[in-house]
């Protein structure tokens, strides 16, 4: 496992006093963060954050004009209405209290981790003209940035949040043929200069479309495009388009968060955090991970709310299903392990509002990889 991790970005914590325990945990970990109680300044939303955490009441205020950070809602209650509301806001995880302190710690580290084993999609700046098609009309835009998960667009006309669009990528960007990708608008906002910022998440990328998007991401990994003056919305010739596409800086900005610390030990811990989905008594599914390979046995610590100490189990990497992740199978479970797993299934610490059936998420940590089996 590599230790050359990039410095982690700060966390934005927004609440009305209910998340004092989360604040204490961030401080204990030595992680840089900015706390906002009540109203947010526009500069808060225009700053780059690695993670945003908020109560459900405040989470709806997090309308980031640019690339959005990972967002976690901390809730004291759970309901179908609340989950639907969070899904519309593009929230990645909902944590329901009471939650095991170690589980919340693992979620925070996992969201902020930027090391070589990072599992989140890489995002690259592009800054080139594209078009997108909505239900009734086609509109030109600047593709500010792109990842395998979605994109950020700058356009002249407003776009409704929640609507479906098709991003039309021209051959000039792909390096081959043009193609379209379907997406859902998560956030839309107008800046001080009149430009509309649109953040969209791609939907149901097949293998072919995923390969096409990946090729564009890799093509611009070294830096944004440079446009000529004929391009719509482009800067003067020779100027980096992504830089020109940025909104004007606000006249007043909030105090910067504490300096970012480079803590390799936390990065090493974060690299071992796995978020398990589709969990059952027999196993669970996790994102593809550089520390795992098919046939390998690993010892996992599962954080169960009813236990002070984690439940330690052995799992085998059963198969690798590509973009769907890796399937782990539990084995050699004792009767006590089975009872505690049943308890875990009844009180999962987090939910993914964007997954089918609001799938529960269990936080686990790799303790000791064993040798791959023959």
N, C-alpha and C positions, 0 to 999 in steps of 0.2 A: 504494500500500500504506500503510495507516494505521500510525502509530507510537504511538498512545495505548493501549499494552498495560497490562493490570492487573498488579500485582506477582505474580511466580510463587511457587508454594508450594514448600516444601522437599522434598527427596528423602530417603527412608529407605533406607539401605544395610545389608543384613544378610548376614553371612558369617562365616567362621572364619579369615580371613586370606587367602583365595584371591583376593579382589577388590581387592587393593592398587592395581592399575593403574586400576580404575574409580574408586576413591577419589581417586587422583591427578588423573584427568581432571576430576572434579567440582570439585576444588580449583582446578585450572588455569582452568576456565571461570568461577570465582568464584561458583558456584551454592551456595545454602544447602543443607546436608545434615546428617543425623545418622547416625552410624555405630554399628551394634550388632554386636558380636562375641559369638556365642553366644546366651544367653537374652535374650528380650524382656520388657520390663515391660508390664503391661496398659495403662498410659498411652500406650505407643508405638502400640498398635493403635487407641486411641480418639482420637488426634490426627489432624487432617486433613493428608494428604500429597498432593503433586502427582504423585509417582512413587515406586514401591517397586522396588528392585533387589535380587536375592538369588541365592544358589546354589540348585540344585535341592533340596539337603538342608534348606535353611532356608525355601524358598518356601512349603512346606506349613504353616509356623507363622503365616503372614500371614492370619489370620482376622479381618478388620476388621468390627466390629459395625455400623458405619455405611457410608456410600458408600465404596466401595473406590477407591483411586487406580489409575492405569495401573500394571501390574505386568510387569516384564521379568525373565526367568530367564537367568542367564549360565552356560553349560554348557561343560565341557571334553570332553564326549562326546555322542553322539547315538544314540538307539535308539527303536524303536517303543514300547517299554514306557515310556520316559521321556516321550515326547510325549503318550501317553495319560494319564499321571499329571498332567502339567502342564495338560492340557485339563480334567481334573476339578477342578483348583484354580482355574480361571477365568483362567489366565495369558494375557495378550494376545500376547506375543512371546517366543520363545526365541532367544537369541543363542548361536551355536555358535563357540567359539574354534578356530583363530585368527581374529580379526575385525579388519578394517581400522580403525585408530583413528578416521579421519574418519567411517566408517560408524557406529561406536558413538556418536560425538559427535552426529551427526545424529539418531540415535534418541532420545537424551536430550533434545535441544532440542525435537524434535517432540512428545515426550510432555509436556513442561512448558509448552509455548507456550500463552498465554492471550490472544493479540491478536485483532484483528477478523477475521482470516482463519482463526481456529481451526476445525478440522474435526471435533473431537469433539462429541458431543451435549451440549447444555446440560442441566443438572440443576437442578430447582427444588424448594424446600421446599413441602410441602403440609400434612401433619399433619391429616388428616381420616379419618373412619371409612370403611372399605371391607370387602369380604369376598373371600376367595379359596377356590377349590375344588381339593382334591387328589384322589387316587385314590378315597378312601373317604369323606371328610367335607368339609363346608364349615366355614370358620372365619372369625370376625371379626378385624379387624386395624386398625391405624392406618397409613395410607399416609404414611410420613415424607417421602419425596421420590420424584421421577419424572423420567425422561428418555425420549427416543426409544429408548434402548437397554435400559432396565430400570427397576427400582424397589427401594426399601428399605422393608420392612414391620416393624411391631412387633406382636407377637401374644402370646397367653397360653399357647399350647401349642407344643411343639417341632415343628420341621419338618425332615425329613431332607434333607441336602445331596445334590444330584444328582437329586432327584425333580422331576416336572413338576407345575406348578400352573396354574390359570387365574385371573388377577386380574379381579375383577368391579368395574368402575367404575360407581358409581351416577350417576343423572341430575343429582344435586345438584352433583357435581364437573364433569361434562362440560358442563353448561349446556344439554344437549339430552336425548338418550336414553341409557339405560344400555348398556354393552357389556362384553365379556370379551376378555382378551388372554392368550394362552398364554405361559408362561415356564418357565425351568429354574432351580432354586435353586442358586446358586453357593456361598453361605456361609450358615451358620446358627449362632447363638451366643446363649447366655443371659447376661444381664448380672447385676450384683450384686443388683438389685431384683427379679429373677425374670422380667423380660420377655424374650421371644425376638426377636432381631434377624435378619431374613431379607433377604439380598440376592439378587435374581433378575434374570436376563437374558431379555429377550423373544425369542421364536423365530418366525421366518418371518412378519414383519409384512407383510401385503399393503398395497396403496395405501390402501384404505378404513380399515383399522385404524391405519395409520401417521398418516393425517390426523386420526383421532379422538384419538389419543394426543397429537399435536402441538397440537391445540386445547386440551387440558387443560394442557399445558406452558405455552403462551402465556397462558392464563387466569390462571395462578398465577406468572407471571414477576415480578410486582411484590411478591410476598410470600406467606406461608403463609395457610391458612384460619384462621378463628376459629370455634370450636365452642361449642355450648351445653352445659350440664351434663347433659343427657339423653343425649348421645352416648356410646357405649361407649368407655371409656378416655379420655374427654375431660377436660380440666382445668376449673377453675371458669369460669363464664361470663365472657367478655371476655378471657381469657388466650390468647395464641397457642398453638395446639395443638402446633406443631412444637417449641416451646421446652419444653413440658411433657413431650413424648415422649422427650426426651433422657435417657439414664441418669444416675444420680448420679455426680458427679465422683469419681474415686478419691482416697483420702486422701493418696497420695503420687504425684507425677508426675515424670517424668524431666526433666533439664535441657532447656530449649528449644533448638532448633537455632539456628544463627547467623541474625541478622536477614536478611530477604529483601531482596535488592538489586533495584533497578529498572534494568535494562540494556537500553536500546532497541536497541543494536547487535545483541545476541544475539536479541532478538525479531525483528528484521529478517531475520537469518540463518535463524531457525526457521521463519518464514513461507514461506521458499523451499524448505524440505525436503519432498520427496515420498517416500512409501513406495510402491514399485511392486510390484504383484502380478501373477500370471499372465504373468510376463515370458518373452519368447522372442526369437529373432533379429529378429523383425519389429516388436516393440513391447512395451507393458505397460499394465496398468490401474492408475490411481491414484484416490484419493478426489477428489470434486469440490473444486475449489479456486478461490477468488476471483481468483487471479492468472491463470487460464487461461480461454480461450474457444475454441469450435470454430473451426477454420480457422487457428488461430495456430501459428506456428513458435516453438519455444523451444530454447535451448541447455541441455543437461543435463550435469552432472558425475556419473557413476556410479562408485561406490567399489568397486574390484575388489581382492580380497585380494592377488593376484599382482602388482599394480602399486603403485609408490610414489606416483605421481601419478594423479589420477582419469582415467577414460576420458570424454572429452568427445564427445557426440554431438548431433545435431540431431533433434528429434522434432516431429511435427505433431499437434495435438489433433484426432483423427479424428472422434470423436463423444462426446456427453454422454448417458449412460444413466441419469441420475437417481440414485437411491439406490445403484446398482451402481458409480457413479463415472464417470470419464472414460477413454477409450481413446486412448493415444498411439501413433503409428506412427513408428518410426525411418526415416530416409531419408538418402541420400548417405553411406552407410557405406563406408569404405575397406576393403581386404582385412585390414589390421591391426586396424581396429575390429571386424570380424567375428570375428577370432580371439580378441580380448580378450572379446567378448561370450560366445563359447562357454566361455571360462574362467570368466566370471562365473556362467554357468548351472550350472557344476559345483561352485561354492563360494559359494552365496548366504549372506550374513552372518546372516540371521535367518529364523525360521519362525513362522507363525501357527498355533498348535495348534488353534484353534477353526475354522479354515477347512477347506473340503473338501480332502482329500488332503494336509493339513498344508502348505499352499502356502508356497513360499519368498517372501521379501521382500527387495527390493533398495533400498538407501538412495541417493537422488539429490538433487541440488540444482539449482534453476533459476538459471542464470547470467545470461541476458539474453533477456527476451521480445522476439520480433520483431513486426513489424506483422502484423495478421490478413490472411490472403490474401483476395483478391477472390473 
